[in-house]
């Protein structure tokens, strides 16, 4: 069974009276205009109960090794959702020993997805 598009999933969850919805899917690049607009409308109708991810990733291997790209939801999506960081630092031995409460991305503090899910942060302070 194929996964429904995010806009359809949002509508189904809204009908099921789900209070909060969290996506760990990259929404930093556009799809086709009609699908993007339908997702904006679905986010708008969810009345701010959706959290979308932001994340850092290393730049291309050809550079000096210090380039970092920051991916955020497209502005049109971010205007109708909350944003949380999904990066998790894995140590050399493959274990995760620390999980941040949040992180500064381009000078803006964003809570971690775990902090948002745990209810440890006021979402009004993390709105992108």
N, C-alpha and C positions, 0 to 999 in steps of 0.2 A: 504494500500500500504506500503510495507516494505521500510525502509530507505536504500539507496544504500551504499555499503562499502565506506569508506573515499576516497580510491583511485579513485573509479568511480565518486564520487561526485566532487573531484578535477578536473577530466578531463572534466566533464560536465560544471563546472563553468569556466574553461579555454576556452572552446569552446564558451561560452556565453560572453567572453571578460570581465570577472570580474577581477578587479584590485587587490583587497586584499581579503583574505579568513581567517576567524577566527573560530577555533574550540574550544568549551568548553567541550571537551571529553578527558578523561584520556588516554594518550598514553604512560604511564610509564611502562607497562608490555607487553611482546611480545605476539603476536598472533601466527599463524603458519608461518613458514619461507617464504613460497611463498607469503602470503598476506602482510607480513611485507616488503618484497623486492619490491612488487608492489607499496606499499605506499611510500617507499623511492624514487622509480622512478617517481611517480606522484609528490612528493614534489620537486624533482630535476627539473622536467619540469615546475613547477610553478615559477621557478626563484626567490625564496625568498619572494614570496608574501603571505605566509601562516604564521599565528600566532597560536602556540599551548600553552596550559596552563601548568603552574606549580602551585603547591599548597601545603600548610601545612595541616596536619591532626594530631589529637591527637593519641598517641600510645595506646597500649592495656590497658584495665582497670585493669589488674592485677599488674601493675607496681606502681611506686611512683606518678603517675599522671602528671609527667612533661615531659614524653617522647613525642617527636614530630617527625613525619615522613615528609620528604620533597619529594614530587613526582614531577618529571620532565619528559618530554618526553624522550624516549629512545635515546641514543646518535645518533644512525643512523637516527632518525627523526629530532633531534635537529640540526644536521649538515646542514640541508636543510630548516630550518624554523626559525622563531623568537619565543621567549618565553616571556610570560607575566603572572603575578600573578593573580589568580582569587579569592583568599580569600576575603571575606567580613565579617567584624566583626559586629555581631548582639548583641546589648546590652540586658541586663536582661529583659527589657520590650518588647523585640522583634523588636525594631526599629533600623534602621541603620542611625546613625547621622554623621558618618565620613566615608569617602572613601579615602584610601591612594593613593597617586600618584605612589607609588611603595613600594618595600620592599626588605630588604636584606635577601637572602636565602643562607645559607652556605657561607657568606662573599661576595656574588655577588649580586649587585643591579639589580633587575628586575622591570620593570615598571608594573603598574597594567593594566589589560585588558582595563579598561575604559580610561586610559591615552593613550594607543595605539590607541584605536578606535577613540578617540577625536583628534588624530593627535598632541597631546601635547608633544610627545617625539620623538627624532630622533631614528629611529629603528637601525641605525648603532651602537648606543651606547648600545642597549639592546640585541644584537645578542648573543644567548647562545652558 
